[in-house]
Amino acid sequence: MDSLIMVMNKLQDVFSTIGTKQKVDLPQIVVVGSQSSGKSSVLESLVGKSFLPRGTGIVTRAPLVLHLINPTENEIGDNNLRKSTDWATFLHKPDVIFTDFSKVRKEIENRTDELTGGQKNITLTPIVLKVFCKRLFNLSFVDLPGLTKVPVGGQPLDIEQQIKGLVLNFIENPNSIILAVVTANTDPATSESLHIAKSVDPNGDRTIAVVTKIDIMDAGTDARELLSGEVIPVKLGIIGIINRSQKDINNEKTMEDSHKDESLFFNKVYPDIAHNHGSVVLGKKLETLLIEKIKETCPKLKNQLYEMNTEYGNKVKKLKEFTSNYDRSLLDLITITTNSYRASLDGQANTSFKGLNGGATIAKYFKVSFNKEINDIDPMQGLTPEYIFNVINNASGTNMGVFMPTDAFNHLVKKQIQLLEIPSRACVTAVYDELMSSITKLDDDVISQFKKYPKFHEKVNEILIDSLSKYKTKTLDAVIKLIEYQRGYVNTEHIDFIEAVMKSAEYQELFKNSEKLEKNNKLSKFEEQEFTDFPNLYRIEENSPSYNEESESRTKNITLKMRKTVEKLTTCAFIGFGDSEELILESRAGLLTLFMKCYFMVIKKIILDTVPKTIMYEMVNKIKDNFQNDLISKIYKSKDQNTAELLLESKDIVDERIKALNRFEASEKAIKLMKDIELICLSSEK
């Protein structure tokens, strides 16, 4: 079964090489401990070599994936050096063989500095080390930085969070075995390693505790209760070991001598449980646990690898290198781009873009934003009573009659209609902006092609800007003309205007007043005179004919009713006010304000209807109908355009293709290794 771990180590190397962000839950032993807990010494004791960096502060700042390999004859080969000594290799330097383990330590330090940029922070990128020795168990570890709370020696202020995040990244893997290093001379309840292990493995189902510093406990105390499992709630076991002291390290005490002294210590101090403790026992236990975990997780891991292989295979196909006919491919790109753009405006796009997009955004602007901006305009904005009085007086000249002059009404209406131009212009700009931004919210396939061919994307944007700018100019001209049309002719015969006046509260009140006056016989036949149209509604002409069939057929009954009512009111004003010029002026201003508001309602309605129609016709529909022809004429048929240049791939896409291909090939290797693991598992069951 040792070969099972060997194959799993190869599988781990595959994913360490490609650096995939997709998490693969490989079975592995993760070593967790606080600083100065003896974590590094535990690993060196298992390896039988002194090779890990030492010093103050955080020495381990990168995950160290450590493969312990008892080499086969094939791995040793004809290399005499390998036959006579132990050796090590790094995944980042596969062709360099290290036989001096002090140089292994130095290489770990150098590689750590490379990965962290020489800073005191930590990195998620692992260093992969293989140690070959005939005396070793076949094991695989991940050694992580020691847990700490206080930054020292120029370490980042958030070093505690950095390390905790790194540790959790590994031990959250449900297929990992957590090796929690605990010191015997401190309270286990305060153990950082047990605390963080419990956060992901609350029942201790995949945690094994290793107790260090048993030999330096206070006089009169021992670790029997701790080693018996009565204190630490873990289910994979508790094993005590004796590490080399700093004095032993300084004196270069060999691992063989350390193991002998360790055995003597346990047999002397804890003779009844000595057989359950020590570095050798720990190595055998970990090997057994890892083999069992590999066999347990094999089916689920196999499915995960097949899913990954399919994903990377699809990505390789999607990013396949361009080899087709340039002209044909360019025409295809133009077609899918314009089809997607048109679909985004017509509401047929199949896009993952969240929120409103394209045509939906434009429709909402017409219905909500533009509607609100127009309706929020006060028809009397900027018109003070004094200003209105002055306009009426100036328009009346020396004629100080009671009736409002036509010129006053026309002047004020035309002035206020101009207020509608700003929101109408803004509506054109808003639609233009959405038409521009829609090119960045197309179908995922089109966006991926834009990323793949950035020069093509730039050219499409350039042509879109040019075309839309021309359409925008024409649209603005057309919209401004709509406003000018309304200012050019004031149509007081509009049925909506007349109905608005008659339904107004002001009109209803005036109507009641006129009825009262009529009952009091204060109105004369003067009221029967005809008012042929609104501009002359308030000017009583001499010798004007009475209403007759001809005039009644020319004007709707609703119009006549309003005119006659206003005629009564103005006559009443004349009779009631006499020579009171101030009261007459107020009456005229009140009626003018009423008619201004009612007429403005009609114009708002017209603008709300015609401006969106104009924008759709002059800009939206034009770009939909002509965009493809513009691209074909300026890209595909242009003599000045280098077709091949537009289809040059971006560097990011080239790099992405290489990564995708590497990951696909790695997943292929992983599946092959997974099949080897299955065969080993099957053979062990026979």
GULUMZA-877325 format. One record per residue (C-alpha): residue in one letter; x, y, z. Coordinates in Angstrom, 3 decimals. Each point is the difference from the previous one (the first is absolute). Example, Ala and Ser with C-alpha at 12.3 -4.5 7.8 and 13.67 -1.06 7.14 Angstrom:
2
 residuo       xx       yy       zz
       a   12.300   -4.500    7.800
       s    1.370    3.440   -0.660
***
This chain:
686
 residuo       xx       yy       zz
       m    0.000    0.000    0.000
       d    3.017    2.318    0.162
       s   -0.341    0.443   -3.737
       l   -3.449    1.494    0.612
       i    1.567    2.948    1.792
       m    2.636    0.287   -2.714
       v   -2.656    0.317   -2.693
       m   -1.945    2.508    2.097
       n    3.188    2.052    0.390
       k    0.308    0.129   -3.793
       l   -3.607    1.107   -0.212
       q    0.725    2.767    2.482
       d    3.040    1.081   -2.030
       v   -2.154    0.270   -3.117
       f   -2.262    2.608    1.590
       s    2.884    1.800    1.690
       t    1.594    0.434   -3.443
       i   -2.989    1.436   -1.866
       g   -1.074    2.272    2.846
       t   -3.706   -0.463   -0.664
       k   -2.323    2.212    2.003
       q   -2.564   -2.767    0.006
       k    0.265   -1.722    3.334
       v    0.735   -3.720   -0.121
       d   -0.663   -1.770    3.280
       l    3.037   -2.283    0.002
       p    0.663   -2.136    3.078
       q    2.970    1.484    1.840
       i    1.427    0.467    3.484
       v   -0.003    3.645    1.060
       v    2.338    0.980    2.833
       v   -1.345    2.753    2.273
       g    1.626    1.516    3.051
       s    0.843    3.252    1.704
       q    3.431    1.554   -0.165
       s    2.546   -1.727    2.244
       s   -2.242   -3.042    0.398
       g    2.686   -2.228   -1.510
       k   -1.869   -0.450   -3.287
       s    3.142    0.116   -2.167
       s    1.798   -2.419    2.334
       v   -2.863   -2.495   -0.341
       l    0.400   -0.023   -3.782
       e    3.795   -0.258    0.201
       s   -0.385   -2.887    2.385
       l   -2.187   -1.827   -2.523
       v    2.357    0.793   -2.867
       g    3.113   -0.772    1.983
       k    1.707    3.121   -1.353
       s    0.569    3.547    1.171
       f   -1.144    2.046   -2.975
       l   -2.655    2.536    1.018
       p    0.754    3.725    0.451
       r    0.320    1.131    3.597
       g    0.074    3.370    1.724
       t   -2.131    2.514    1.839
       g   -3.400    1.161   -1.160
       i   -1.818   -1.737   -2.850
       v    2.548   -2.084   -1.876
       t   -2.451   -2.039   -2.079
       r   -1.838    2.514   -2.219
       a   -1.068   -2.288   -2.851
       p   -1.810   -3.357    0.056
       l    2.652   -2.748   -0.197
       v   -1.331   -3.141   -1.675
       l    2.357   -2.704    1.211
       h    0.078   -3.416   -1.647
       l    1.934   -2.669    1.906
       i    0.924   -2.742   -2.431
       n    1.589   -3.357    0.606
       p    1.524   -0.297   -3.488
       t   -0.431   -3.028   -2.227
       e    2.822   -1.503   -1.999
       n   -1.326    1.725   -3.111
       e    0.197    3.382    1.715
       i    3.555   -0.672    1.121
       g    1.018   -1.354   -3.407
       d    3.695   -0.087   -0.838
       n    0.741    3.177    1.874
       n    2.767   -0.909    2.456
       l   -0.628    3.133    2.009
       r   -3.597   -1.009    0.595
       k    1.102   -3.502    0.969
       s    2.322    1.290    2.698
       t   -1.912    2.896    1.563
       d   -3.348    1.686    0.560
       w   -1.045    2.815   -2.311
       a   -2.666    2.607   -0.599
       t   -1.513    1.855   -2.960
       f   -2.287    3.002   -0.377
       l   -2.882    0.195   -2.450
       h    1.174    3.450   -1.130
       k    3.509   -1.452   -0.641
       p   -0.727   -3.550   -1.109
       d    3.434   -0.587   -1.538
       v    1.985    1.059    3.076
       i    0.841   -2.750    2.508
       f    0.760    1.106    3.564
       t    2.062   -2.327    2.179
       d    1.080    2.687    2.462
       f   -3.112    0.715    2.064
       s    1.365    3.305    1.245
       k   -0.307    1.103   -3.615
       v   -3.586   -1.271    0.005
       r   -0.647    2.380    2.903
       k    1.611    2.850   -1.922
       e   -2.049   -0.754   -3.115
       i   -3.216    0.088    2.040
       e    1.002    3.421    1.337
       n    0.895    1.299   -3.482
       r   -3.182   -1.318   -1.561
       t   -2.092    1.525    2.796
       d    1.580    3.397   -0.641
       e   -0.748   -0.353   -3.723
       l   -3.649   -0.828    0.624
       t   -0.528    2.758    2.568
       g    2.048    2.625   -1.826
       g    2.447    0.234    2.865
       q   -2.735    1.248    2.349
       k   -0.922   -1.389    3.421
       n   -3.482   -0.998   -1.106
       i   -1.144   -3.482   -1.018
       t   -1.009   -1.614   -3.311
       l   -2.510   -2.641   -1.053
       t    2.342   -1.391   -2.670
       p    1.476   -3.265    1.273
       i    3.612   -1.156   -0.048
       v    0.101   -3.691   -0.915
       l    2.900   -2.039    1.409
       k    0.700   -3.696   -0.475
       v    2.327   -1.793    2.394
       f    1.259   -3.431   -1.049
       c    1.302   -2.316    2.723
       k   -0.028   -3.776    0.474
       r   -0.870    0.400    3.684
       l   -3.101    2.144   -0.585
       f   -3.677   -0.697    0.074
       n   -1.873    0.942   -3.179
       l   -1.797    3.091    1.215
       s   -1.146    3.392   -1.174
       f   -0.374    3.108    2.180
       v   -0.934    3.613   -0.390
       d    1.963    2.088    2.480
       l   -1.571    3.394    0.684
       p    1.201    3.182    1.740
       g   -0.248   -0.083    3.781
       l   -3.073    1.665    1.487
       t    0.763    3.320    1.669
       k   -1.835    2.989    1.448
       v    2.597    2.751    0.207
       p    1.891    1.319   -3.073
       v    3.742    0.344    0.604
       g    3.082    0.867   -2.030
       g   -1.701    2.043   -2.704
       q   -2.866   -2.459   -0.526
       p   -3.297    1.381   -1.351
       l   -2.481    1.140    2.631
       d   -2.547   -2.513   -1.298
       i    2.439   -2.936    0.120
       e   -2.315   -1.901    2.369
       q   -2.862    0.195   -2.507
       q    2.294   -0.876   -2.911
       i    1.264   -3.161    1.686
       k   -3.427   -1.014    1.241
       g   -1.420    0.403   -3.502
       l    2.808   -2.108   -1.478
       v   -0.438   -2.768    2.586
       l   -3.778   -0.093   -0.487
       n    0.482   -0.190   -3.769
       f    1.679   -3.383    0.491
       i   -1.806   -1.514    2.983
       e   -3.464    0.837   -1.351
       n    0.677   -2.705   -2.576
       p   -2.283   -2.816    1.286
       n    2.524   -2.583   -1.206
       s    2.886    1.424    2.015
       i    1.424   -1.523    3.171
       i    0.794    2.706    2.546
       l    3.208   -0.591    1.956
       a   -0.324    2.393    2.933
       v    3.235    0.574    1.909
       v   -0.613    0.624    3.732
       t    2.559    0.775    2.711
       a   -0.164   -2.010    3.238
       n    1.199    2.870    2.196
       t   -2.977    2.275   -0.808
       d   -3.747   -0.340    0.549
       p   -1.527   -1.866   -2.999
       a   -3.117    2.165    0.398
       t    2.047    2.952   -1.265
       s    1.541   -1.906   -2.921
       e   -0.302    2.010   -3.224
       s    0.388   -3.110   -2.157
       l   -2.838   -1.868    1.745
       h   -2.202    3.080   -0.088
       i    0.336    0.537   -3.759
       a   -0.308   -3.753   -0.679
       k   -3.238   -0.110    1.970
       s   -1.411    2.881   -2.076
       v   -0.087   -2.276   -3.082
       d   -0.055   -3.424    1.694
       p   -2.165    0.505    3.108
       n   -0.243   -3.718    0.826
       g    3.693   -0.678   -0.552
       d   -0.753   -2.645   -2.648
       r    3.024    0.870   -2.129
       t    2.360    1.492    2.580
       i    3.043   -1.662    1.541
       a    1.865    1.723    2.844
       v    3.776   -0.112    0.396
       v    1.251    0.996    3.448
       t    3.466    1.593    0.253
       k    2.212    1.285    2.848
       i   -0.966   -2.880    2.265
       d    3.590   -0.178    1.206
       i    0.077    3.608    1.274
       m   -3.167    0.022    2.095
       d    0.119    1.532    3.478
       a    1.255   -2.229    2.789
       g   -2.773   -2.001    1.606
       t   -2.167   -0.029   -3.107
       d   -0.330   -2.487   -2.826
       a   -1.865   -0.441   -3.273
       r   -1.693   -3.314    0.741
       e   -3.510    1.458    0.091
       l    0.695    1.958   -3.165
       l    1.472   -2.980   -1.864
       s   -2.828   -2.311    1.059
       g   -2.570    2.069   -1.897
       e   -1.904    1.249    3.051
       v    0.675    3.662   -0.755
       i    0.081    0.487   -3.775
       p   -3.205   -1.050   -1.863
       v    1.463   -1.381   -3.263
       k   -0.919   -3.321   -1.606
       l    3.087   -0.826   -2.058
       g    2.213   -0.324    3.036
       i    2.518    1.830    2.187
       i    3.707   -0.712   -0.376
       g    2.784    1.490    2.036
       i    3.493    0.561   -1.399
       i    3.288    1.391    1.295
       n    1.591    2.623   -2.255
       r    3.621    1.031   -0.064
       s    0.762    2.929    2.282
       q    1.693    3.141   -1.271
       k    3.169   -1.262    1.692
       d   -0.313   -3.270   -1.921
       i   -0.420    1.924   -3.255
       n    2.991    2.212    0.752
       n    2.060   -3.082    0.791
       e   -1.257   -1.611   -3.233
       k   -1.446   -2.996    1.771
       t   -1.022   -2.582   -2.582
       m   -3.574   -1.124   -0.526
       e    0.994   -3.598    0.716
       d    1.293    0.989    3.439
       s   -3.095    2.131    0.597
       h   -2.294   -2.952   -0.775
       k    1.957   -2.224    2.398
       d   -0.236    2.562    2.779
       e   -3.710    0.458   -0.740
       s   -0.612   -3.739    0.409
       l    1.965   -0.099    3.237
       f   -2.002    2.931    1.398
       f   -3.415   -1.544   -0.626
       n    1.051   -3.431    1.296
       k    1.367    1.593    3.151
       v   -2.701    2.590    0.775
       y   -3.082   -1.596   -1.565
       p    0.894   -3.689   -0.338
       d   -3.606   -1.215   -0.194
       i   -0.886    2.205   -2.965
       a    3.440    0.391   -1.622
       h   -0.979   -2.241   -2.917
       n   -2.677    2.535   -1.035
       h    2.344    2.961   -0.265
       g    3.100    1.242   -1.795
       s    0.935    1.171   -3.499
       v   -0.008   -3.495   -1.497
       v   -3.491   -0.720    1.329
       l   -1.162    3.364   -1.343
       g    1.390   -0.770   -3.459
       k   -1.734   -3.395   -0.173
       k   -3.274    1.467    1.287
       l   -0.002    2.832   -2.527
       e    0.779   -2.369   -2.858
       t   -2.947   -2.207    0.961
       l   -2.365    2.968    0.392
       l    1.003    1.472   -3.349
       i   -0.486   -3.298   -1.839
       e   -3.456   -0.424    1.552
       k   -0.947    3.565   -0.923
       i    1.126   -0.504   -3.606
       k   -2.079   -3.160   -0.335
       e   -3.003    1.704    1.607
       t    0.024    3.062   -2.248
       c    0.918   -1.726   -3.254
       p   -3.525   -0.176   -1.595
       k   -0.902    3.626    0.759
       l    3.419    1.256   -1.086
       k   -0.335   -1.887   -3.280
       n   -3.288    1.779   -0.801
       q    1.556    3.352    0.871
       l    2.894   -0.623   -2.369
       y   -2.313   -0.978   -2.863
       e   -2.040    3.180    0.495
       m    3.199    2.042   -0.040
       n    1.195   -1.779   -3.132
       t   -3.271    0.804   -1.795
       e    0.147    3.647    1.076
       y    3.571    0.490   -1.190
       g   -0.719   -1.915   -3.207
       n   -2.857    2.357   -0.833
       k    2.178    2.992    0.760
       v    2.751   -1.287   -2.312
       k   -2.555   -0.365   -2.806
       k   -1.332    3.486    0.662
       l    3.503    1.475   -0.097
       k    1.246   -2.027   -2.950
       e    2.582    1.754   -2.115
       f   -1.252    1.770   -3.113
       t    0.843   -1.860   -3.208
       s   -2.979    0.671   -2.297
       n   -0.444    2.345   -2.956
       y    0.429    3.574    1.236
       d   -2.637    1.582   -2.245
       r   -2.639   -2.554    0.834
       s    0.750    0.162    3.714
       l   -0.118    3.792   -0.019
       l   -3.387   -0.032   -1.724
       d   -1.259   -2.503    2.570
       l    1.211    2.230    2.821
       i   -1.778    3.008   -1.499
       t   -3.205   -2.002   -0.370
       i   -0.105   -1.372    3.558
       t    0.903    3.435    1.376
       t   -2.771    1.862   -1.834
       n   -2.542   -2.767    0.616
       s    0.735    0.099    3.724
       y   -0.102    3.812    0.037
       r   -3.335    0.044   -1.809
       a   -1.365   -2.693    2.320
       s    0.973    2.043    3.060
       l   -2.160    2.857   -1.308
       d   -2.890   -2.199   -1.112
       g   -0.141   -1.888    3.300
       q    1.148   -3.332   -1.443
       a    3.509   -0.109    1.476
       n    1.176   -3.096    1.856
       t    2.358    1.714    2.408
       s    1.164   -0.599    3.544
       f    0.184    3.776    0.555
       k   -1.834    0.817    3.205
       g   -2.478    2.859    0.005
       l   -1.749    1.818   -2.840
       n    1.871    0.199   -3.260
       g   -0.324    1.516   -3.458
       g   -3.571    0.404   -1.176
       a   -1.429   -0.622    3.467
       t    2.083    2.855    1.434
       i   -1.092    2.354   -2.779
       a   -3.666   -0.910    0.442
       k    0.246    0.594    3.753
       y    1.602    3.400   -0.567
       f   -2.840    1.045   -2.319
       k   -2.673   -1.281    2.362
       v    1.443    1.098    3.342
       s    2.870    2.494   -0.133
       f   -1.034    2.068   -3.020
       n   -3.644   -0.047    1.076
       k    0.919    1.286    3.452
       e    2.356    2.695   -1.304
       i   -2.657    1.382   -2.335
       n   -2.888   -0.205    2.447
       d    2.054    1.599    2.761
       i    0.320    3.206   -2.020
       d   -2.186    2.753    1.459
       p   -1.708    1.892   -2.859
       m    0.219    3.191    2.069
       q    3.684   -0.490    0.831
       g    1.754    3.371    0.164
       l   -3.222    1.956   -0.575
       t   -0.655    2.306    2.942
       p   -3.361    1.798    0.325
       e    1.770    3.268   -0.702
       y    1.517   -1.409   -3.207
       i   -3.416   -1.264   -1.157
       f   -1.619    3.369    0.715
       n    2.693    1.763   -1.990
       v   -0.446   -2.344   -2.963
       i   -3.772    0.548    0.020
       n    0.358    3.774    0.252
       n    2.653    0.188   -2.698
       a   -2.115   -2.137   -2.302
       s   -3.096    2.180    0.686
       g    1.695    3.294   -0.675
       t   -2.502    2.856    0.444
       n   -2.928   -2.425   -0.192
       m   -0.695   -0.631    3.702
       g   -3.053   -2.175   -0.528
       v   -0.950   -2.891    2.240
       f    0.902   -2.700   -2.491
       m    3.401   -1.668   -0.255
       p    1.942    0.829   -3.162
       t    1.009   -2.848   -2.344
       d    3.632    1.074   -0.226
       a    0.481   -0.347    3.743
       f   -1.122   -3.618   -0.021
       n    2.077   -0.874   -3.086
       h    3.099    1.647    1.392
       l   -0.147   -1.862    3.297
       v   -0.898   -3.383   -1.511
       k    2.868    0.103   -2.487
       k    2.418    1.052    2.708
       q   -0.985   -2.881    2.293
       i   -0.009   -2.656   -2.737
       q    3.725    0.637   -0.275
       l    0.366   -1.683    3.439
       l   -0.737   -3.353   -1.640
       e    3.189    0.108   -2.074
       i    2.504   -0.882    2.759
       p   -1.632   -3.306    1.117
       s   -0.619   -0.893   -3.664
       r    3.680    0.487   -0.802
       a    0.908   -2.004    3.118
       c   -2.226   -2.825   -1.231
       v    1.934   -0.142   -3.285
       t    3.315   -0.128    1.895
       a   -1.218   -2.710    2.375
       v   -1.069   -2.237   -2.889
       y    3.289    0.683   -1.790
       d    1.946   -1.021    3.115
       e   -1.977   -3.226    0.312
       l    0.521   -0.836   -3.669
       m    3.736    0.483    0.554
       s    0.189   -2.041    3.193
       s   -2.083   -2.823   -1.475
       i    3.024   -1.129   -2.006
       t    1.638   -1.044    3.288
       k   -3.033   -2.021    1.169
       l   -0.460   -2.406   -2.881
       d   -0.226   -3.797    0.116
       d    2.811   -1.750    1.844
       d    1.277   -1.526   -3.253
       v    0.367    3.430   -1.607
       i    1.694    1.487    3.072
       s    2.484   -2.882    0.013
       q    0.770    0.716   -3.669
       f    0.584    3.674    0.852
       k    2.494   -1.065    2.669
       k    1.636   -2.371   -2.425
       y    0.302    2.563   -2.802
       p    0.494    3.412    1.668
       k    0.829    1.814   -3.271
       f   -3.267   -1.190   -1.512
       h   -1.770    1.212    3.134
       e    1.675    3.409   -0.267
       k   -1.036    0.320   -3.649
       v   -3.617   -0.939    0.798
       n   -0.104    2.643    2.743
       e    1.528    2.581   -2.327
       i   -2.618   -0.615   -2.697
       l   -2.842   -0.078    2.532
       i    1.073    3.355    1.444
       d    0.258    1.515   -3.479
       s   -3.421   -1.262   -1.105
       l   -1.819    0.847    3.216
       s    1.531    3.484    0.130
       k   -1.489    0.764   -3.417
       y   -3.378   -1.400    0.984
       k    0.093    1.909    3.274
       t    0.583    3.308   -1.802
       k   -2.950   -0.618   -2.327
       t   -2.167   -1.119    2.907
       l    0.777    3.104    2.027
       d   -0.881    2.188   -2.978
       a   -3.292   -1.840   -0.460
       v   -0.905    0.210    3.701
       i    0.784    3.726    0.138
       k   -2.258    0.474   -3.027
       l   -2.803   -1.761    1.898
       i    0.281    2.666    2.682
       e    0.155    2.766   -2.611
       y   -3.112   -1.380   -1.748
       q   -1.951    0.463    3.233
       r    1.357    3.519    0.446
       g   -0.728    0.850   -3.631
       y   -3.754   -0.477    0.226
       v   -2.156    0.277    3.123
       n   -3.103   -2.101   -0.656
       t   -2.678    0.947    2.490
       e   -2.596   -1.942   -2.003
       h    1.579   -3.268    1.187
       i   -2.792   -2.066    1.559
       d    2.301   -1.200    2.839
       f    0.676    3.588    0.974
       i   -3.675    0.926    0.052
       e   -0.936   -3.074    2.040
       a    2.853    0.681    2.454
       v   -1.289    3.530    0.584
       m   -3.591   -1.089    0.505
       k    0.968   -2.781    2.413
       s    2.218    2.243    2.100
       a   -1.122    0.995    3.503
       e    0.606    3.665   -0.841
       y   -2.330   -0.180   -2.981
       q   -2.722   -1.760    1.996
       e    0.154    2.732    2.643
       l   -0.184    2.740   -2.606
       f   -2.929   -1.750   -1.667
       k   -1.948   -0.012    3.255
       n    0.669    3.713    0.468
       s   -1.251    0.788   -3.493
       e   -3.230   -1.922    0.644
       k   -0.612    2.010    3.148
       l    0.483    3.281   -1.844
       e   -2.313   -1.136   -2.756
       k   -2.773   -0.754    2.511
       n    0.405    3.473    1.433
       n   -0.632    1.432   -3.482
       k    3.319    1.776   -0.011
       l    0.939   -1.315   -3.424
       s   -1.219    1.706   -3.148
       k   -0.323   -1.205   -3.558
       f    3.544    1.150   -0.272
       e    0.846   -3.652    0.899
       e   -1.506   -1.359   -3.206
       q    2.803    1.280   -2.173
       e    2.174   -2.554   -1.829
       f    3.584   -0.795    0.880
       t    1.374   -1.670   -3.082
       d    3.184   -1.468    1.472
       f    2.010   -0.014    3.204
       p    2.360    2.858   -0.904
       n   -3.101    2.190   -0.451
       l   -1.925   -1.641    2.811
       y    0.530    2.919    2.338
       r   -0.239    2.819   -2.544
       i   -3.620    1.093   -0.649
       e   -0.118    1.323   -3.524
       e   -2.490    2.599   -1.070
       n   -2.656   -1.169   -2.458
       s    0.929   -3.665    0.557
       p   -2.845   -2.314   -1.053
       s   -1.930   -2.202    2.399
       y    0.468   -3.756    0.067
       n   -1.672   -1.549   -3.007
       e   -0.151   -3.431   -1.638
       e    3.099    0.699   -2.085
       s    2.189    0.913    2.977
       e   -1.410   -2.850    2.097
       s    0.820   -2.534   -2.674
       r    3.501    1.428   -0.091
       t    0.607   -0.432    3.724
       k   -0.833   -2.901    2.251
       n   -2.682    0.400    2.617
       i    2.574   -0.487    2.763
       t    1.984    2.934   -1.333
       l   -3.096    2.201   -0.116
       k   -0.912   -0.825    3.543
       m    3.399    1.015    1.285
       r    0.077    3.189   -2.040
       k   -3.407    1.109    1.121
       t    0.901   -0.657    3.622
       v    3.205    1.984   -0.271
       e   -1.944    2.755   -1.792
       k   -2.401    0.211    2.909
       l    2.890    0.104    2.440
       t    1.814    2.757   -1.801
       t   -3.203    2.007   -0.305
       c   -0.608   -0.523    3.696
       a    3.477    1.243    0.655
       f   -0.673    3.086   -2.062
       i   -3.287    0.653    1.791
       g    1.268   -0.890    3.469
       f    3.398    1.658   -0.108
       g   -1.014    3.184   -1.720
       d    3.033    2.186   -0.216
       s    2.111   -2.075    2.434
       e    3.019   -0.606   -2.185
       e    1.775   -2.132    2.637
       l   -2.903   -2.431    0.366
       i   -0.428   -0.238   -3.739
       l    3.706   -0.768   -0.394
       e   -0.156   -2.736    2.639
       s   -2.980   -1.536   -1.749
       r    1.817   -0.016   -3.321
       a    3.149   -1.482    1.589
       g   -2.026   -2.741    1.712
       l   -1.623   -1.063   -3.255
       l    3.337    0.116   -1.812
       t    1.604   -2.246    2.650
       l   -2.825   -2.507   -0.344
       f    0.308   -0.161   -3.774
       m    3.794   -0.156    0.180
       k   -0.131   -3.075    2.250
       c   -2.597   -1.733   -2.123
       y    1.780    0.710   -3.256
       f    3.327   -1.170    1.458
       m   -1.606   -3.332    0.924
       v   -0.822   -0.526   -3.660
       i    3.531    0.835   -1.157
       k    1.573   -2.300    2.630
       k   -2.126   -2.847   -1.250
       i    1.062    0.679   -3.593
       i    3.708    0.167    0.946
       l   -0.187   -3.185    2.085
       d   -1.394   -1.756   -3.048
       t    2.040    1.496   -2.826
       v    3.503    0.257    1.522
       p    0.376   -3.776    0.653
       k   -1.416   -0.714   -3.464
       t    2.512    2.359   -1.571
       i    2.895   -1.528    1.950
       m   -1.049   -3.512   -0.966
       y   -0.296    0.926   -3.661
       e    3.067    2.191   -0.360
       m    2.463   -1.864    2.244
       v   -1.044   -3.385    1.423
       n   -1.524   -1.462   -3.158
       k    2.684    1.533   -2.191
       i    2.852   -1.642    1.940
       k   -1.861   -3.321    0.066
       d   -0.578    0.086   -3.748
       n    3.396    1.337   -1.063
       f    2.560   -1.262    2.546
       q    0.804   -3.204   -1.872
       n    0.374    1.822   -3.331
       d    2.245    2.587    1.669
       l    2.291   -2.704    1.375
       i    0.136   -1.883   -3.278
       s    0.785    3.097   -2.054
       k    2.572    1.412    2.423
       i    1.657   -3.267    1.050
       y   -0.729   -2.890   -2.334
       k   -0.014    1.912   -3.310
       s    2.428    2.738    0.952
       k    3.223    0.032   -2.017
       d    1.753    1.840    2.795
       q   -0.768   -2.618    2.619
       n    2.399   -2.897    0.686
       t   -2.317   -2.927    0.730
       a    2.683   -2.138    1.635
       e    0.924    2.833    2.358
       l   -3.549    0.172    1.349
       l    0.157   -3.708    0.827
       l    3.206    0.183    2.020
       e   -0.668   -1.621    3.353
       s    0.619    1.813    3.267
       k    2.905   -1.126    2.155
       d   -2.429   -0.799    2.818
       i   -1.885   -2.423   -2.235
       v    3.210   -1.678   -1.130
       d    1.079   -0.385    3.635
       e   -3.456   -1.212    0.971
       r    0.088   -2.617   -2.765
       i    3.385   -1.264    1.184
       k   -1.270   -0.225    3.580
       a   -3.194   -1.737   -1.089
       l    1.976   -2.480   -2.094
       n    2.422   -0.683    2.873
       r   -2.871   -0.524    2.384
       f   -1.802   -2.261   -2.434
       e    3.124   -2.109   -0.484
       a    0.532   -0.046    3.773
       s   -3.558   -1.190    0.533
       e    0.636   -2.748   -2.564
       k    3.067   -1.081    1.974
       a   -1.990    0.220    3.216
       i   -2.705   -2.290   -1.358
       k    2.656   -2.501   -1.078
       l    1.548    0.110    3.484
       m   -3.460   -0.363    1.499
       k   -0.467   -3.218   -1.969
       d    3.312   -1.275    1.424
       i   -1.256    0.801    3.496
       e   -3.212   -1.933   -0.691
       l    1.985   -3.030   -1.174
       i    2.149    0.077    3.143
       c   -3.098    0.251    2.192
       l   -1.637   -2.913   -1.812
       s    3.087   -2.194    0.251
       s    0.277    0.673    3.739
       e   -3.537   -1.269    0.522
       k    0.719   -3.403   -1.581
***
